[in-house]
């Protein structure tokens, strides 16, 4: 059974080779499983691709992919998925907060018949701010996206090949891997695993990067648009009832004063909700424009060990075509 491990890499020159070594050691102990690794450099600012190059020279089953600019974690994963040909595909981080030996727990769970297995952390080793924002986004995603409510999704996962083949058909501009899984199958499970301290450095996710990733859920849900309709109707009803109440009160007591401050509060609230809904609609329109003009989800600049695998006949036709395109672009 061949297992492909896809790792998006960003500023991980000090950790990625260690991750590869640990992964190779782990798979050497498991009978019946073989491993290939796809390391995607998301235009790191350090020497991450040089570290990936060393790993690819050391292990022929390590494929390196170098992106032409920083596209984000999920876009990098999507790039890596086009170079896998394992029966199972694992996604994990590059900072040693996920340990390769934990993959066996996923393999044991998927053998129970599940299509996708997520690792849910016993205790998250993130900063207090990131834990808070993560909890908020999880709550909102539970209510704004059609997804299983009893499954906790994470960046450490394992999926069957047919699920990956379906996800690779995605042509949108913003990818959200976990939501693509939920859109493909409902046969999901999660397992409890340990979450380790970051070995080197700090998280590369800023508040704005996290917000951009969160807003990408709009590609998979129309609930915000439905919510704007409900809020609009609700405020209209409230306004109509309030107008009748004020009219009746004025008829009963002609001397009653109509409050300027309360009127301004109502105007500000309604205007705020209106602009919020316009912003939501604008996000949808913007995403449609980005998709219509075929803005690329990622662009591959260089690859390592892809041509060797191609000669061996181990890569599927779609990946072969991508490799040929990359080679042709180099010539040009």
C-alpha positions, 0 to 999 in steps of 0.5 A, a space after each residue: 500500500 503506497 502512502 503519499 505524504 503532502 507537506 506545504 513548506 514555508 520558511 521551514 529550512 530548519 525542520 523539513 529535513 528532520 520531518 522527512 527523516 522521521 517519516 522514512 524511519 516510521 514507514 520502514 517499521 510498518 509492514 505492508 506500507 510504502 511511502 512517497 513524499 511531496 514537499 511543496 515550497 510556497 515561495 519561502 523567504 529562507 532556504 527551504 527549497 535548498 533543504 527540499 533539494 537535499 532531501 530529494 537527493 537523499 531519498 528518490 521517493 521525495 518529490 519537490 515542488 517549487 511555487 513561483 510565488 506565495 499562494 498560501 497553505 491550501 493552494 500549496 497542498 492543491 499543487 502537491 496533490 497533482 503529484 501524488 499517486 499513492 493509495 492513501 494521501 496524508 496532509 501534514 505540517 512542516 514544523 514538527 507539530 505533527 509527528 510522522 509516527 502518528 500517521 499509523 493511527 490514521 492508517 488503522 482508522 481508515 481501514 475501518 472503511 472511512 474515506 477521510 480521517 482528521 487528527 483532532 488535537 488533545 491540547 492545541 499548542 498554539 498561542 492564546 490568540 490563535 486558539 481564540 480565533 480558531 475557536 471562533 472560526 470553527 463555530 462560524 464554520 459549523 453554522 455557515 457551511 454544510 459540513 458534518 457537525 460531529 467532526 473536528 477538522 484539522 490540517 493533519 488528515 488522511 484521505 483515500 485516492 478517489 477523494 483526492 482525484 475528485 478534489 483535484 477537479 476543483 477550479 476555484 481561486 480559493 481552496 479550503 481543503 477541509 471543506 472540499 473533503 466535506 463537499 466530496 464525502 460524508 464518510 468522515 472520522 476523526 481521531 485524537 492525537 497529540 499536538 507538539 510544540 513548534 520546534 523552530 520559529 513562530 506561526 506564519 499565519 497572521 491575522 489577515 492571512 487567517 481572515 482571508 482563509 476563513 472568508 474562502 468558505 464563501 466558495 462552499 456556502 450560500 448561507 451568508 446570502 440567505 442570512 442577508 435576505 433574512 436580516 433585510 426582511 427582519 429589519 423591514 418588519 421591525 421598522 414597520 411595526 415601530 412606525 405603527 407604534 410611533 403613529 399610535 402613540 402620537 395619536 394618543 398623546 400629540 405632545 409626545 416628543 420623537 427622540 432624535 438620538 433613538 432615530 440616529 441609533 436606528 439609522 446607524 444600525 440599519 446602515 451598518 447591517 446594509 453595508 455589511 450585507 453589501 460587503 458580503 455580496 461584494 465578496 461573492 462578486 469578487 470571487 466570481 470575477 477571480 474565477 471567471 478570469 482564470 486567476 491561477 490557484 498556484 503556479 509551479 516554477 520547478 520540480 524535483 524527482 518528477 521526471 524520474 518517476 515519470 520515466 518509471 511510469 508511476 505517475 498518472 497522466 494528469 501529473 505527466 501532462 503538468 510535468 511536460 508543461 513545466 518542462 516546456 515553460 523552462 525551455 521558453 
